[in-house]
């Protein structure tokens, strides 16, 4: 039986929503968790919800990492809920980690406490963005701001494995983000990474432009973490802004309100595709064990789904498949 360590003190709604998410994961999915954090507060929530520990084991941690603290502080706060959760994974007591806390601190724990898989030079954050045909995996979206060409090659292989094993996309189409579709376009990093990707055994289709991210023309798009993070944050802001503008326009006329009512099922389906609570969280790909970073505003539903995602990486034997692909798909001269 797998067991996921959950940082119950990280996030805007901790520990209430985090603990409730663990309860949902256990009741609905049968997934056991270590609830790491303030024992008294966690036990109080379990008691109020009428839940015995059973598959929910409390592990006490006196401290927590604040959202505004520098990421490196977690390595000094060894009694923090995030660090203790990471150590449970490192020591083999837990099989994965979920946190809605300080993103930089979660990355730090993922890299240096949980640890990086031997074949991986740098773990990367991948996000599956919705498109009309399914999903496009964009990576890196913030773990590695400065990259070398061989890192982008590894990101592409990691993204290929994620798309194929977790999302079920066979022989995913891979592209590198650039400012033009022709070979030779882009900055120095893109131009140097292009021949490595081309020489690989990936289904590499060349340069992807910004318009391709949500068009579904590629299944995997790689870029450095600086560019990827800007795209991710801009996308979140755009989605929120569009919804707010639609709401304001609907209020302006009776006919618009009627139209919105008729379109409500379609709008709800669209919202579900874009709702982060449905996806739970985004994985740190290339860590030794699953590390799932969920939104700071994560509610119980998001936490439940993040635990589910961590379990999926285990049941799909993601790291074993990734190890095979890093050998099989990379050009010989850059294999680890």
N, C-alpha and C positions, 0 to 999 in steps of 0.2 A: 504494500500500500504506500503510495507516494504521499508526501506531506510537504506543504509549501509554507515557508516562513513569511509572515506578513508584518510589515512595520505598521503597527496600530497607532502610532503617534504622529505620523507624517500626513500632511494634507490639511485643507481648510476645515474639514468636518471630522477631524480625528478627536477622540477615538470612536465616537458614536457610529458614524456611517461605515467606518472600516470594520469594526467588530460585526455590525449587522451584515456586511458583505460576506464575511467569513461564515456567518451562520447560514446565509443563503447558499453559499457554495457547498456547505456540508449537507444541508437539507435537500437541495434540489439536484446536486451533482454527485454527492457522496465524497467530496474532496476534503481531506483532513488538512488542518492548518495549525501552525504555531502562531499564537497571538502574542506578539512581542511588544511590551510596553508597560505602563503603570498597572500592576496587578490589581490594585484596589478598584480603579476605574473600570478596567476591563471586566472584572468579576461582577461588578455592580450592573453593567449592561447585560451580561449573560443572565444574571438573576432576574432582571426586569423583563427580559425576553422569554423567560421560562425555559432556558436552555442549560443542560448539564454539559460539563466539559467533554466527556467522551472523546470524539475526534477533534475537539478544539482544545488545545493545550496552551495554557498561559505560561509565557516565559517573561519573568520580570526584568525590566530595564528602567533605571532611575532617570535617565536623561533623554532628551530628544534633540534632533538637529533642527534649528529654526530655518524657515524659508529664506531669510535674508542673510544667513551666515555663509561664509566662503566654503566651497565644497571640501577643501582640505581639512576643515575642522573635524569632520567625521572620523578621521584617522586618529585624532587626539581624544575624541569623545567615545572611549571604548565601552562606556556604560550606556550609550545611547541606543534607542530601539532599533535604529537602522544598522548600526555596527553589529549589535548582538544578533540581529536577523541574518546579516551577512556571514557571521561566524558559524551560525547553525548550518548554513549551506556549505561553507568551507570544510567543516568537520564531518560532513556527511550525515548529519542528523536530519537535515531538511534537503529537499530535492530541487528547490527553486525559491526565488525571492520576489515579493511584490511590494511596491511602495508608492504612495502618492505624495511623498515628501519632496524635499529639495532635490531637483533634478540633477544638478551637478554633484551633489553628495551621493546620490544613488549610483551615478556613473562611476564615481571614485570607488565606492564599495564593490561595484561590479567588476571593475578592472583589478583592484589591488587586494580585495578581501576574498570575494568569490573566486577571482582569478580569470585569466585569459586562456582559452584553449591553446595548446602548444603550437598548432599549425597556423594560428591567427596572429598577425603582427599587431593589428589594432582592432578591437571590437568596434562595431558601428551600430548606430541607431537606424532602424528601418521602419518606415510607416507605409501602410497599405492605403493608398488614397482611392476613393471611388471614381469610377468613370462609367460612361454609358454601357460599356461591354463587360464590366467587372471591376477589377482593381489593378492599380499600378503601384509597384513597390518603389519608393523613393528612398535612397540612402547615399550618403550619410545625412542626417538631419540635425546634427549638433554635437556628436561625440568627438569629432576630429576637425578642427578648424583649418589646420595646415596639413596638407597631404602630399605624398609623393605619387608618381604614376603607378607604382606597384601596389600602393594601397587601394587605388581605385579599381585595379584589377581584382584584388581580393574582395572588395565591396561587391563587385559584379558577381563573383562566384557565390558569395554569401547571399546576395539578393536572389540569384538563380535558385539556390537551395531553398530559401524561404518561400519563394513563389511556387516551386514545384512540390515541396513536401508539406507545407502548411496550407497554402491556398489552392493546391490541386491544379496548378497551371503546368501542363506538360510542355517541355522544351520552350521555356519562356523567352520572349524576344527582349534582348538587352540593348540599351542605348546609353550613350554618355551625354550629359547635358552640355550644350554649347550654344553659341549665338548664331549658328548657321548649320544647315544640314550637310553641307559639302565637307568632305575630308579636308583637313588643313585649317578649318575654321576653329576659332576659340583661343583661349589663352595658352600659355606655355604648358601648364599642367595637362590640359585637355589634349593638346597636340602630341605630347609625349606619351600619354596613356593610351591614345587611340591605337597605335600599332600593337601594343601589348594585348589589348582586347581583341583586335583583329586576328592576331596569331593564336589566340586561345581557341578552345573547342566549344565555347559558348555560342549561342545563337545570336551573334552580335550583328545588329542592323545599322550601326553607325551613329552619327550625331542625332540627338534628340533636342528639339527646341522647346522653349517654355510652353508653347501651345500644345505640345504632345503629352504633357503631364496628365491632363484630364481628358484627353481625347481617346485614350485606349489604343494608341498605335504602338506602344511599347508596354511590356509587362514589368520590366525592371529598368529604372533609370538611375545612373550613378552620378554623384557630384561630391565636392568636398563639403564638410559640415557647415562651413560659413554660409555658402550659397543655399544648401538644403534647409538650414534653420530659418533663413529669411523667407524662403518659399513657404515653409510650413506655417510660420507665424502670419505671413500675409494671407495665406489661404484661410486660416482660422478667422482672421479679422474680416476678410471679404465675405465669408459665409454668414457671419453674424450681422455684418452691415447690410447685406442683401435682404435678409429676413426682416430686419428692422425697417428698411425702406418699404418693403412690401406691406408690412403691417400699417405703416403710416398712410400709404396710398389707399389701402382698403377702407380706412376710416373716413375717407373723403367723399364717398358716394354710396348710396343705397345699392346700386347695381353692382358695384365692386364687392360689397359685402355678400350679395347673393352669389356672385361668381366664386368668391373665396369659399363659401359654404359648399358649393358644388364640387370644388376642387380639393376639398379637405382630405379625402382619402389619398389622392395623389401626393398632396403636400406632406401628409403624414409618412408616406412611404419614402419620400425624398429625405425627410428629416431623419428617419431611421437609418438611412444609408450614411448620413453625415454625422450622426450622434456618437460622440466618443464613448458614451456609456455602453453602447452596443459592442464596441471593440475592446473595451476594458483598458487596454494600455498598449504601449509600443515596446517591442523587445530590444534589449541590448544584445545584438547578434555577435556571436564569437566569444561570449563568456563561457566558462566551463560548465555552468548550469544555468537554466533559464533565469533571467533577471528582467522583470516586467515593470516598466515605468508608467504609472498611470497619472492622469491629470490631477493637479492640486485640488480641483473642485470635485473630485471623484465622490459619488454617492455609493450606497450599498450595491446597487446594480452594477456599477462600473467595477467595483472591487471584486464582486462575484465573477464577472467576466474576465477580469485580469488573472484571477486564480485559474480559471478555465483555460486561458491562453497558455499560462505556464505549464499546465498539465499536458496540453496538446504538444508542446515542444518535446516533452518527455515521451509521450506515447508514440510520436512519430520518429523518435530516435534522431532528432535533428542534428546533434553534434556528430554522430557517427556518419550520417550522410554528408555533412559538410566536410569532414575529414577526407572522405573518399573523393569528393568533388574538387577539393583543393589540389589533389594529386592528379586527378583524371583530366580536369578542364584547363588548368594553367599551362602556358608554354613551358617547356623544360627548363629554360634558362632562368625563370623566376619562381620556380617551385620552392616551397619552404623545405 
